[in-house]
Amino acid sequence: MWRLWQLFGVRTVLIGLYAWLGFLAIMIHLILLSTDRYNWLEEKAYTGGGSAAIEGPATTKRLAKVSG
């Protein structure tokens, strides 16, 4: 591992890492802005239907206590 740090400087690796993470964050935000559901800049509201799997079950099941 120490040979890797002789090949690449710590400052160079950190600058490259921060540049990559910044680029990735910008790309994710631009992809989200291009969708109708996650575009928070436009006035129109999302009118898509909700899913029961996301909202959760309508009833809950309780486990019976087993006395033994």
N, CA, C and O atoms as a Tripos MOL2 file, in Angstrom:
@<TRIPOS>MOLECULE
protein
  272   271    68     0     0
PROTEIN
NO_CHARGES

@<TRIPOS>ATOM
      1 N           0.8240   -1.1920    0.0000 N.3       1 MET1
      2 CA          0.0000    0.0000    0.0000 C.3       1 MET1
      3 C           0.8740    1.2650    0.0000 C.2       1 MET1
      4 O           0.5110    2.2690   -0.6130 O.2       1 MET1
      5 N           1.9920    1.2170    0.6680 N.am      2 TRP2
      6 CA          2.8400    2.4030    0.7370 C.3       2 TRP2
      7 C           3.4290    2.7400   -0.6250 C.2       2 TRP2
      8 O           3.7560    3.8970   -0.8910 O.2       2 TRP2
      9 N           3.5680    1.7390   -1.4900 N.am      3 ARG3
     10 CA          4.0720    2.0280   -2.8410 C.3       3 ARG3
     11 C           3.0430    2.7860   -3.6710 C.2       3 ARG3
     12 O           3.3850    3.5890   -4.5380 O.2       3 ARG3
     13 N           1.7750    2.5100   -3.3820 N.am      4 LEU4
     14 CA          0.7180    3.2420   -4.0780 C.3       4 LEU4
     15 C           0.7880    4.7270   -3.7420 C.2       4 LEU4
     16 O           0.5950    5.5740   -4.6150 O.2       4 LEU4
     17 N           1.0670    5.0490   -2.4630 N.am      5 TRP5
     18 CA          1.1400    6.4500   -2.0640 C.3       5 TRP5
     19 C           2.4210    7.1040   -2.5480 C.2       5 TRP5
     20 O           2.5040    8.3310   -2.6000 O.2       5 TRP5
     21 N           3.4320    6.2990   -2.9050 N.am      6 GLN6
     22 CA          4.6110    6.8790   -3.5390 C.3       6 GLN6
     23 C           4.3310    7.2180   -4.9950 C.2       6 GLN6
     24 O           4.9160    8.1510   -5.5460 O.2       6 GLN6
     25 N           3.4410    6.4620   -5.6120 N.am      7 LEU7
     26 CA          3.0830    6.7010   -7.0010 C.3       7 LEU7
     27 C           2.1420    7.9020   -7.1350 C.2       7 LEU7
     28 O           2.3180    8.7430   -8.0170 O.2       7 LEU7
     29 N           1.1420    7.9710   -6.2500 N.am      8 PHE8
     30 CA          0.1690    9.0680   -6.2540 C.3       8 PHE8
     31 C           0.2920    9.8320   -4.9460 C.2       8 PHE8
     32 O           0.3260    9.2280   -3.8730 O.2       8 PHE8
     33 N           0.3590   11.1300   -5.0250 N.am      9 GLY9
     34 CA          0.4220   11.9490   -3.8240 C.3       9 GLY9
     35 C          -0.9390   12.0160   -3.1460 C.2       9 GLY9
     36 O          -1.9760   11.8900   -3.7980 O.2       9 GLY9
     37 N          -0.9270   12.2130   -1.8480 N.am     10 VAL10
     38 CA         -2.1720   12.2760   -1.0810 C.3      10 VAL10
     39 C          -3.0190   13.4530   -1.5440 C.2      10 VAL10
     40 O          -4.2370   13.3300   -1.6690 O.2      10 VAL10
     41 N          -2.3880   14.5830   -1.7960 N.am     11 ARG11
     42 CA         -3.1290   15.7600   -2.2430 C.3      11 ARG11
     43 C          -3.7880   15.5120   -3.5960 C.2      11 ARG11
     44 O          -4.9220   15.9340   -3.8190 O.2      11 ARG11
     45 N          -3.0860   14.8340   -4.4960 N.am     12 THR12
     46 CA         -3.6420   14.5350   -5.8180 C.3      12 THR12
     47 C          -4.8340   13.5920   -5.7090 C.2      12 THR12
     48 O          -5.8370   13.7720   -6.3990 O.2      12 THR12
     49 N          -4.7270   12.5910   -4.8460 N.am     13 VAL13
     50 CA         -5.8330   11.6380   -4.6660 C.3      13 VAL13
     51 C          -7.0390   12.3260   -4.0680 C.2      13 VAL13
     52 O          -8.1620   12.0870   -4.5110 O.2      13 VAL13
     53 N          -6.8390   13.1840   -3.0630 N.am     14 LEU14
     54 CA         -7.9730   13.8640   -2.4430 C.3      14 LEU14
     55 C          -8.6360   14.8550   -3.3970 C.2      14 LEU14
     56 O          -9.8620   14.9660   -3.4140 O.2      14 LEU14
     57 N          -7.8510   15.5670   -4.1830 N.am     15 ILE15
     58 CA         -8.4320   16.4900   -5.1650 C.3      15 ILE15
     59 C          -9.2310   15.7160   -6.2120 C.2      15 ILE15
     60 O         -10.3240   16.1320   -6.5970 O.2      15 ILE15
     61 N          -8.6840   14.5920   -6.6710 N.am     16 GLY16
     62 CA         -9.4160   13.7640   -7.6320 C.3      16 GLY16
     63 C         -10.6930   13.1960   -7.0470 C.2      16 GLY16
     64 O         -11.7190   13.1400   -7.7260 O.2      16 GLY16
     65 N         -10.6380   12.7730   -5.7850 N.am     17 LEU17
     66 CA        -11.8260   12.2270   -5.1230 C.3      17 LEU17
     67 C         -12.9090   13.2850   -4.9730 C.2      17 LEU17
     68 O         -14.0770   13.0280   -5.2630 O.2      17 LEU17
     69 N         -12.5220   14.4840   -4.5160 N.am     18 TYR18
     70 CA        -13.5030   15.5550   -4.3530 C.3      18 TYR18
     71 C         -14.0730   16.0060   -5.6960 C.2      18 TYR18
     72 O         -15.2580   16.3260   -5.7870 O.2      18 TYR18
     73 N         -13.2540   16.0350   -6.7240 N.am     19 ALA19
     74 CA        -13.7480   16.4100   -8.0520 C.3      19 ALA19
     75 C         -14.7500   15.3770   -8.5620 C.2      19 ALA19
     76 O         -15.7870   15.7420   -9.1150 O.2      19 ALA19
     77 N         -14.4490   14.0930   -8.3800 N.am     20 TRP20
     78 CA        -15.3560   13.0270   -8.8190 C.3      20 TRP20
     79 C         -16.6710   13.0860   -8.0450 C.2      20 TRP20
     80 O         -17.7410   12.9690   -8.6410 O.2      20 TRP20
     81 N         -16.6070   13.2650   -6.7320 N.am     21 LEU21
     82 CA        -17.8350   13.3140   -5.9400 C.3      21 LEU21
     83 C         -18.6680   14.5520   -6.2780 C.2      21 LEU21
     84 O         -19.8970   14.4790   -6.2870 O.2      21 LEU21
     85 N         -18.0300   15.6690   -6.5520 N.am     22 GLY22
     86 CA        -18.7670   16.8620   -6.9640 C.3      22 GLY22
     87 C         -19.4460   16.6690   -8.3120 C.2      22 GLY22
     88 O         -20.6010   17.0560   -8.4910 O.2      22 GLY22
     89 N         -18.7310   16.0730   -9.2590 N.am     23 PHE23
     90 CA        -19.3200   15.7790  -10.5710 C.3      23 PHE23
     91 C         -20.4910   14.8150  -10.4280 C.2      23 PHE23
     92 O         -21.5270   15.0010  -11.0670 O.2      23 PHE23
     93 N         -20.3360   13.7900   -9.5980 N.am     24 LEU24
     94 CA        -21.4060   12.8100   -9.3890 C.3      24 LEU24
     95 C         -22.6330   13.4550   -8.7660 C.2      24 LEU24
     96 O         -23.7580   13.1510   -9.1630 O.2      24 LEU24
     97 N         -22.4370   14.3370   -7.8000 N.am     25 ALA25
     98 CA        -23.5620   15.0200   -7.1600 C.3      25 ALA25
     99 C         -24.3060   15.9050   -8.1560 C.2      25 ALA25
    100 O         -25.5370   15.9260   -8.1670 O.2      25 ALA25
    101 N         -23.5690   16.6320   -8.9890 N.am     26 ILE26
    102 CA        -24.2130   17.4910   -9.9890 C.3      26 ILE26
    103 C         -24.9950   16.6550  -10.9910 C.2      26 ILE26
    104 O         -26.1070   17.0230  -11.3700 O.2      26 ILE26
    105 N         -24.4270   15.5370  -11.4220 N.am     27 MET27
    106 CA        -25.1270   14.6840  -12.3890 C.3      27 MET27
    107 C         -26.3990   14.0940  -11.7930 C.2      27 MET27
    108 O         -27.4190   14.0290  -12.4790 O.2      27 MET27
    109 N         -26.3650   13.6630  -10.5360 N.am     28 ILE28
    110 CA        -27.5650   13.1120   -9.8980 C.3      28 ILE28
    111 C         -28.6410   14.1840   -9.7980 C.2      28 ILE28
    112 O         -29.8110   13.9030  -10.0580 O.2      28 ILE28
    113 N         -28.2720   15.3990   -9.4300 N.am     29 HIS29
    114 CA        -29.2640   16.4630   -9.3360 C.3      29 HIS29
    115 C         -29.8430   16.8100  -10.6960 C.2      29 HIS29
    116 O         -31.0440   17.0590  -10.8020 O.2      29 HIS29
    117 N         -29.0270   16.8340  -11.7360 N.am     30 LEU30
    118 CA        -29.5470   17.1320  -13.0710 C.3      30 LEU30
    119 C         -30.4790   16.0220  -13.5690 C.2      30 LEU30
    120 O         -31.4770   16.3020  -14.2330 O.2      30 LEU30
    121 N         -30.1580   14.7810  -13.2530 N.am     31 ILE31
    122 CA        -31.0390   13.6740  -13.6420 C.3      31 ILE31
    123 C         -32.3710   13.7860  -12.9160 C.2      31 ILE31
    124 O         -33.4230   13.5750  -13.5200 O.2      31 ILE31
    125 N         -32.3400   14.1140  -11.6310 N.am     32 LEU32
    126 CA        -33.5920   14.2680  -10.8860 C.3      32 LEU32
    127 C         -34.4030   15.4530  -11.3960 C.2      32 LEU32
    128 O         -35.6310   15.3800  -11.4460 O.2      32 LEU32
    129 N         -33.7450   16.5370  -11.7730 N.am     33 LEU33
    130 CA        -34.4750   17.6920  -12.2940 C.3      33 LEU33
    131 C         -35.1040   17.4160  -13.6480 C.2      33 LEU33
    132 O         -36.0480   18.1040  -14.0380 O.2      33 LEU33
    133 N         -34.6040   16.4280  -14.3700 N.am     34 SER34
    134 CA        -35.1670   16.1300  -15.6790 C.3      34 SER34
    135 C         -36.4260   15.2670  -15.5870 C.2      34 SER34
    136 O         -37.0880   15.0550  -16.6030 O.2      34 SER34
    137 N         -36.7740   14.7670  -14.4080 N.am     35 THR35
    138 CA        -37.9780   13.9510  -14.2560 C.3      35 THR35
    139 C         -39.1410   14.8300  -13.8230 C.2      35 THR35
    140 O         -38.9440   15.9120  -13.2700 O.2      35 THR35
    141 N         -40.3650   14.3490  -14.0810 N.am     36 ASP36
    142 CA        -41.5510   15.0860  -13.6540 C.3      36 ASP36
    143 C         -41.7860   14.9550  -12.1570 C.2      36 ASP36
    144 O         -42.2650   15.8940  -11.5210 O.2      36 ASP36
    145 N         -41.4580   13.8160  -11.5970 N.am     37 ARG37
    146 CA        -41.7660   13.5640  -10.1950 C.3      37 ARG37
    147 C         -40.8370   14.3200   -9.2430 C.2      37 ARG37
    148 O         -41.2940   14.8230   -8.2170 O.2      37 ARG37
    149 N         -39.5520   14.4080   -9.5590 N.am     38 TYR38
    150 CA        -38.5930   14.9750   -8.6320 C.3      38 TYR38
    151 C         -38.0650   16.3510   -9.0440 C.2      38 TYR38
    152 O         -37.0410   16.7970   -8.5250 O.2      38 TYR38
    153 N         -38.7470   17.0240   -9.9660 N.am     39 ASN39
    154 CA        -38.3400   18.3670  -10.3720 C.3      39 ASN39
    155 C         -38.9280   19.3680   -9.3900 C.2      39 ASN39
    156 O         -40.1270   19.6460   -9.4260 O.2      39 ASN39
    157 N         -38.0970   19.9060   -8.5180 N.am     40 TRP40
    158 CA        -38.5630   20.8100   -7.4770 C.3      40 TRP40
    159 C         -38.5440   22.2680   -7.9070 C.2      40 TRP40
    160 O         -38.8980   23.1420   -7.1160 O.2      40 TRP40
    161 N         -38.1430   22.5510   -9.1340 N.am     41 LEU41
    162 CA        -38.0630   23.9320   -9.5850 C.3      41 LEU41
    163 C         -39.3080   24.4060  -10.3280 C.2      41 LEU41
    164 O         -39.5490   25.6100  -10.4110 O.2      41 LEU41
    165 N         -40.0890   23.4980  -10.8620 N.am     42 GLU42
    166 CA        -41.2830   23.8930  -11.6090 C.3      42 GLU42
    167 C         -42.4890   23.9530  -10.6920 C.2      42 GLU42
    168 O         -42.5180   23.3170   -9.6380 O.2      42 GLU42
    169 N         -43.4950   24.7340  -11.1090 N.am     43 GLU43
    170 CA        -44.6780   24.9600  -10.2900 C.3      43 GLU43
    171 C         -45.6450   23.7840  -10.2860 C.2      43 GLU43
    172 O         -46.3870   23.6050   -9.3200 O.2      43 GLU43
    173 N         -45.6530   22.9830  -11.3420 N.am     44 LYS44
    174 CA        -46.6580   21.9270  -11.4430 C.3      44 LYS44
    175 C         -46.3980   20.8350  -10.4070 C.2      44 LYS44
    176 O         -45.2550   20.5150  -10.0830 O.2      44 LYS44
    177 N         -47.4830   20.2830   -9.9050 N.am     45 ALA45
    178 CA        -47.3780   19.2380   -8.8840 C.3      45 ALA45
    179 C         -47.4040   17.8700   -9.5530 C.2      45 ALA45
    180 O         -47.9860   17.7030  -10.6240 O.2      45 ALA45
    181 N         -46.7870   16.9240   -8.9290 N.am     46 TYR46
    182 CA        -46.7890   15.5550   -9.4350 C.3      46 TYR46
    183 C         -48.1510   14.9510   -9.1810 C.2      46 TYR46
    184 O         -48.6580   15.0020   -8.0600 O.2      46 TYR46
    185 N         -48.7600   14.3680  -10.2300 N.am     47 THR47
    186 CA        -50.1040   13.8130  -10.0940 C.3      47 THR47
    187 C         -50.1130   12.3030  -10.2090 C.2      47 THR47
    188 O         -51.1670   11.7110  -10.4410 O.2      47 THR47
    189 N         -48.9790   11.6750  -10.0530 N.am     48 GLY48
    190 CA        -48.9150   10.2250  -10.1470 C.3      48 GLY48
    191 C         -49.5700    9.5600   -8.9560 C.2      48 GLY48
    192 O         -49.6220   10.1250   -7.8630 O.2      48 GLY48
    193 N         -50.0710    8.3550   -9.1740 N.am     49 GLY49
    194 CA        -50.7390    7.6200   -8.1110 C.3      49 GLY49
    195 C         -49.7450    7.0060   -7.1500 C.2      49 GLY49
    196 O         -48.6340    6.6380   -7.5320 O.2      49 GLY49
    197 N         -50.1500    6.9010   -5.9120 N.am     50 GLY50
    198 CA        -49.2950    6.2990   -4.8980 C.3      50 GLY50
    199 C         -49.3990    4.7800   -4.9410 C.2      50 GLY50
    200 O         -50.3580    4.2310   -5.4830 O.2      50 GLY50
    201 N         -48.4420    4.1310   -4.3870 N.am     51 SER51
    202 CA        -48.4290    2.6760   -4.3450 C.3      51 SER51
    203 C         -48.6700    2.2220   -2.9190 C.2      51 SER51
    204 O         -48.1570    2.8210   -1.9740 O.2      51 SER51
    205 N         -49.4480    1.1680   -2.7650 N.am     52 ALA52
    206 CA        -49.7390    0.6540   -1.4300 C.3      52 ALA52
    207 C         -48.4950    0.0610   -0.7940 C.2      52 ALA52
    208 O         -48.3690    0.0420    0.4300 O.2      52 ALA52
    209 N         -47.5770   -0.4220   -1.6170 N.am     53 ALA53
    210 CA        -46.3580   -1.0000   -1.0640 C.3      53 ALA53
    211 C         -45.4760    0.0730   -0.4390 C.2      53 ALA53
    212 O         -44.7510   -0.1900    0.5200 O.2      53 ALA53
    213 N         -45.5390    1.2690   -0.9820 N.am     54 ILE54
    214 CA        -44.7350    2.3480   -0.4290 C.3      54 ILE54
    215 C         -45.4010    2.9180    0.8170 C.2      54 ILE54
    216 O         -44.7260    3.2400    1.7950 O.2      54 ILE54
    217 N         -46.7340    3.0440    0.7820 N.am     55 GLU55
    218 CA        -47.4540    3.6400    1.8970 C.3      55 GLU55
    219 C         -47.5450    2.7010    3.0930 C.2      55 GLU55
    220 O         -47.7010    3.1560    4.2260 O.2      55 GLU55
    221 N         -47.4510    1.4250    2.8580 N.am     56 GLY56
    222 CA        -47.5290    0.4660    3.9470 C.3      56 GLY56
    223 C         -48.8510   -0.2870    3.9080 C.2      56 GLY56
    224 O         -49.7720    0.1030    3.1910 O.2      56 GLY56
    225 N         -48.9420   -1.3370    4.6580 N.am     57 PRO57
    226 CA        -50.1710   -2.1370    4.6350 C.3      57 PRO57
    227 C         -51.3130   -1.4110    5.3450 C.2      57 PRO57
    228 O         -51.0910   -0.6090    6.2520 O.2      57 PRO57
    229 N         -52.5440   -1.7110    4.9100 N.am     58 ALA58
    230 CA        -53.7150   -1.0780    5.4980 C.3      58 ALA58
    231 C         -54.0090   -1.6570    6.8820 C.2      58 ALA58
    232 O         -54.4810   -0.9400    7.7650 O.2      58 ALA58
    233 N         -53.7410   -2.9070    7.0690 N.am     59 THR59
    234 CA        -53.9730   -3.5310    8.3770 C.3      59 THR59
    235 C         -52.6740   -4.1490    8.8560 C.2      59 THR59
    236 O         -51.8010   -4.5040    8.0650 O.2      59 THR59
    237 N         -52.5690   -4.2670   10.1540 N.am     60 THR60
    238 CA        -51.3820   -4.8990   10.7220 C.3      60 THR60
    239 C         -51.7790   -6.2150   11.3630 C.2      60 THR60
    240 O         -52.8600   -6.3380   11.9390 O.2      60 THR60
    241 N         -50.9110   -7.1790   11.2600 N.am     61 LYS61
    242 CA        -51.1670   -8.4810   11.8700 C.3      61 LYS61
    243 C         -50.4240   -8.5400   13.1950 C.2      61 LYS61
    244 O         -49.2620   -8.1440   13.2880 O.2      61 LYS61
    245 N         -51.1010   -9.0330   14.2080 N.am     62 ARG62
    246 CA        -50.4570   -9.1870   15.4960 C.3      62 ARG62
    247 C         -50.2240  -10.6610   15.7460 C.2      62 ARG62
    248 O         -51.0660  -11.5040   15.4350 O.2      62 ARG62
    249 N         -49.0980  -10.9480   16.2970 N.am     63 LEU63
    250 CA        -48.7950  -12.3340   16.6320 C.3      63 LEU63
    251 C         -49.4240  -12.6670   17.9740 C.2      63 LEU63
    252 O         -49.3480  -11.8820   18.9200 O.2      63 LEU63
    253 N         -50.0430  -13.8340   18.0490 N.am     64 ALA64
    254 CA        -50.6650  -14.2770   19.2930 C.3      64 ALA64
    255 C         -49.5740  -14.7200   20.2560 C.2      64 ALA64
    256 O         -48.5780  -15.3270   19.8630 O.2      64 ALA64
    257 N         -49.7900  -14.3970   21.5390 N.am     65 LYS65
    258 CA        -48.8410  -14.8300   22.5440 C.3      65 LYS65
    259 C         -49.0130  -16.3150   22.7960 C.2      65 LYS65
    260 O         -50.1280  -16.8200   22.9250 O.2      65 LYS65
    261 N         -47.9180  -16.9800   22.8600 N.am     66 VAL66
    262 CA        -47.9540  -18.4230   23.1330 C.3      66 VAL66
    263 C         -47.4510  -18.6090   24.5600 C.2      66 VAL66
    264 O         -46.2930  -18.3430   24.8790 O.2      66 VAL66
    265 N         -48.3670  -19.0760   25.4030 N.am     67 SER67
    266 CA        -47.9560  -19.3190   26.7920 C.3      67 SER67
    267 C         -47.5010  -20.7590   26.9020 C.2      67 SER67
    268 O         -48.1380  -21.6610   26.3590 O.2      67 SER67
    269 N         -46.4110  -20.9720   27.5970 N.am     68 GLY68
    270 CA        -45.9290  -22.3360   27.6160 C.3      68 GLY68
    271 C         -45.3070  -22.6940   28.8330 C.2      68 GLY68
    272 O         -44.8510  -23.8270   28.9830 O.2      68 GLY68
@<TRIPOS>BOND
     1     1     2 1
     2     2     3 1
     3     3     4 2
     4     3     5 am
     5     5     6 1
     6     6     7 1
     7     7     8 2
     8     7     9 am
     9     9    10 1
    10    10    11 1
    11    11    12 2
    12    11    13 am
    13    13    14 1
    14    14    15 1
    15    15    16 2
    16    15    17 am
    17    17    18 1
    18    18    19 1
    19    19    20 2
    20    19    21 am
    21    21    22 1
    22    22    23 1
    23    23    24 2
    24    23    25 am
    25    25    26 1
    26    26    27 1
    27    27    28 2
    28    27    29 am
    29    29    30 1
    30    30    31 1
    31    31    32 2
    32    31    33 am
    33    33    34 1
    34    34    35 1
    35    35    36 2
    36    35    37 am
    37    37    38 1
    38    38    39 1
    39    39    40 2
    40    39    41 am
    41    41    42 1
    42    42    43 1
    43    43    44 2
    44    43    45 am
    45    45    46 1
    46    46    47 1
    47    47    48 2
    48    47    49 am
    49    49    50 1
    50    50    51 1
    51    51    52 2
    52    51    53 am
    53    53    54 1
    54    54    55 1
    55    55    56 2
    56    55    57 am
    57    57    58 1
    58    58    59 1
    59    59    60 2
    60    59    61 am
    61    61    62 1
    62    62    63 1
    63    63    64 2
    64    63    65 am
    65    65    66 1
    66    66    67 1
    67    67    68 2
    68    67    69 am
    69    69    70 1
    70    70    71 1
    71    71    72 2
    72    71    73 am
    73    73    74 1
    74    74    75 1
    75    75    76 2
    76    75    77 am
    77    77    78 1
    78    78    79 1
    79    79    80 2
    80    79    81 am
    81    81    82 1
    82    82    83 1
    83    83    84 2
    84    83    85 am
    85    85    86 1
    86    86    87 1
    87    87    88 2
    88    87    89 am
    89    89    90 1
    90    90    91 1
    91    91    92 2
    92    91    93 am
    93    93    94 1
    94    94    95 1
    95    95    96 2
    96    95    97 am
    97    97    98 1
    98    98    99 1
    99    99   100 2
   100    99   101 am
   101   101   102 1
   102   102   103 1
   103   103   104 2
   104   103   105 am
   105   105   106 1
   106   106   107 1
   107   107   108 2
   108   107   109 am
   109   109   110 1
   110   110   111 1
   111   111   112 2
   112   111   113 am
   113   113   114 1
   114   114   115 1
   115   115   116 2
   116   115   117 am
   117   117   118 1
   118   118   119 1
   119   119   120 2
   120   119   121 am
   121   121   122 1
   122   122   123 1
   123   123   124 2
   124   123   125 am
   125   125   126 1
   126   126   127 1
   127   127   128 2
   128   127   129 am
   129   129   130 1
   130   130   131 1
   131   131   132 2
   132   131   133 am
   133   133   134 1
   134   134   135 1
   135   135   136 2
   136   135   137 am
   137   137   138 1
   138   138   139 1
   139   139   140 2
   140   139   141 am
   141   141   142 1
   142   142   143 1
   143   143   144 2
   144   143   145 am
   145   145   146 1
   146   146   147 1
   147   147   148 2
   148   147   149 am
   149   149   150 1
   150   150   151 1
   151   151   152 2
   152   151   153 am
   153   153   154 1
   154   154   155 1
   155   155   156 2
   156   155   157 am
   157   157   158 1
   158   158   159 1
   159   159   160 2
   160   159   161 am
   161   161   162 1
   162   162   163 1
   163   163   164 2
   164   163   165 am
   165   165   166 1
   166   166   167 1
   167   167   168 2
   168   167   169 am
   169   169   170 1
   170   170   171 1
   171   171   172 2
   172   171   173 am
   173   173   174 1
   174   174   175 1
   175   175   176 2
   176   175   177 am
   177   177   178 1
   178   178   179 1
   179   179   180 2
   180   179   181 am
   181   181   182 1
   182   182   183 1
   183   183   184 2
   184   183   185 am
   185   185   186 1
   186   186   187 1
   187   187   188 2
   188   187   189 am
   189   189   190 1
   190   190   191 1
   191   191   192 2
   192   191   193 am
   193   193   194 1
   194   194   195 1
   195   195   196 2
   196   195   197 am
   197   197   198 1
   198   198   199 1
   199   199   200 2
   200   199   201 am
   201   201   202 1
   202   202   203 1
   203   203   204 2
   204   203   205 am
   205   205   206 1
   206   206   207 1
   207   207   208 2
   208   207   209 am
   209   209   210 1
   210   210   211 1
   211   211   212 2
   212   211   213 am
   213   213   214 1
   214   214   215 1
   215   215   216 2
   216   215   217 am
   217   217   218 1
   218   218   219 1
   219   219   220 2
   220   219   221 am
   221   221   222 1
   222   222   223 1
   223   223   224 2
   224   223   225 am
   225   225   226 1
   226   226   227 1
   227   227   228 2
   228   227   229 am
   229   229   230 1
   230   230   231 1
   231   231   232 2
   232   231   233 am
   233   233   234 1
   234   234   235 1
   235   235   236 2
   236   235   237 am
   237   237   238 1
   238   238   239 1
   239   239   240 2
   240   239   241 am
   241   241   242 1
   242   242   243 1
   243   243   244 2
   244   243   245 am
   245   245   246 1
   246   246   247 1
   247   247   248 2
   248   247   249 am
   249   249   250 1
   250   250   251 1
   251   251   252 2
   252   251   253 am
   253   253   254 1
   254   254   255 1
   255   255   256 2
   256   255   257 am
   257   257   258 1
   258   258   259 1
   259   259   260 2
   260   259   261 am
   261   261   262 1
   262   262   263 1
   263   263   264 2
   264   263   265 am
   265   265   266 1
   266   266   267 1
   267   267   268 2
   268   267   269 am
   269   269   270 1
   270   270   271 1
   271   271   272 2
@<TRIPOS>SUBSTRUCTURE
     1 MET1         2 RESIDUE 1 A MET
     2 TRP2         6 RESIDUE 1 A TRP
     3 ARG3        10 RESIDUE 1 A ARG
     4 LEU4        14 RESIDUE 1 A LEU
     5 TRP5        18 RESIDUE 1 A TRP
     6 GLN6        22 RESIDUE 1 A GLN
     7 LEU7        26 RESIDUE 1 A LEU
     8 PHE8        30 RESIDUE 1 A PHE
     9 GLY9        34 RESIDUE 1 A GLY
    10 VAL10       38 RESIDUE 1 A VAL
    11 ARG11       42 RESIDUE 1 A ARG
    12 THR12       46 RESIDUE 1 A THR
    13 VAL13       50 RESIDUE 1 A VAL
    14 LEU14       54 RESIDUE 1 A LEU
    15 ILE15       58 RESIDUE 1 A ILE
    16 GLY16       62 RESIDUE 1 A GLY
    17 LEU17       66 RESIDUE 1 A LEU
    18 TYR18       70 RESIDUE 1 A TYR
    19 ALA19       74 RESIDUE 1 A ALA
    20 TRP20       78 RESIDUE 1 A TRP
    21 LEU21       82 RESIDUE 1 A LEU
    22 GLY22       86 RESIDUE 1 A GLY
    23 PHE23       90 RESIDUE 1 A PHE
    24 LEU24       94 RESIDUE 1 A LEU
    25 ALA25       98 RESIDUE 1 A ALA
    26 ILE26      102 RESIDUE 1 A ILE
    27 MET27      106 RESIDUE 1 A MET
    28 ILE28      110 RESIDUE 1 A ILE
    29 HIS29      114 RESIDUE 1 A HIS
    30 LEU30      118 RESIDUE 1 A LEU
    31 ILE31      122 RESIDUE 1 A ILE
    32 LEU32      126 RESIDUE 1 A LEU
    33 LEU33      130 RESIDUE 1 A LEU
    34 SER34      134 RESIDUE 1 A SER
    35 THR35      138 RESIDUE 1 A THR
    36 ASP36      142 RESIDUE 1 A ASP
    37 ARG37      146 RESIDUE 1 A ARG
    38 TYR38      150 RESIDUE 1 A TYR
    39 ASN39      154 RESIDUE 1 A ASN
    40 TRP40      158 RESIDUE 1 A TRP
    41 LEU41      162 RESIDUE 1 A LEU
    42 GLU42      166 RESIDUE 1 A GLU
    43 GLU43      170 RESIDUE 1 A GLU
    44 LYS44      174 RESIDUE 1 A LYS
    45 ALA45      178 RESIDUE 1 A ALA
    46 TYR46      182 RESIDUE 1 A TYR
    47 THR47      186 RESIDUE 1 A THR
    48 GLY48      190 RESIDUE 1 A GLY
    49 GLY49      194 RESIDUE 1 A GLY
    50 GLY50      198 RESIDUE 1 A GLY
    51 SER51      202 RESIDUE 1 A SER
    52 ALA52      206 RESIDUE 1 A ALA
    53 ALA53      210 RESIDUE 1 A ALA
    54 ILE54      214 RESIDUE 1 A ILE
    55 GLU55      218 RESIDUE 1 A GLU
    56 GLY56      222 RESIDUE 1 A GLY
    57 PRO57      226 RESIDUE 1 A PRO
    58 ALA58      230 RESIDUE 1 A ALA
    59 THR59      234 RESIDUE 1 A THR
    60 THR60      238 RESIDUE 1 A THR
    61 LYS61      242 RESIDUE 1 A LYS
    62 ARG62      246 RESIDUE 1 A ARG
    63 LEU63      250 RESIDUE 1 A LEU
    64 ALA64      254 RESIDUE 1 A ALA
    65 LYS65      258 RESIDUE 1 A LYS
    66 VAL66      262 RESIDUE 1 A VAL
    67 SER67      266 RESIDUE 1 A SER
    68 GLY68      270 RESIDUE 1 A GLY
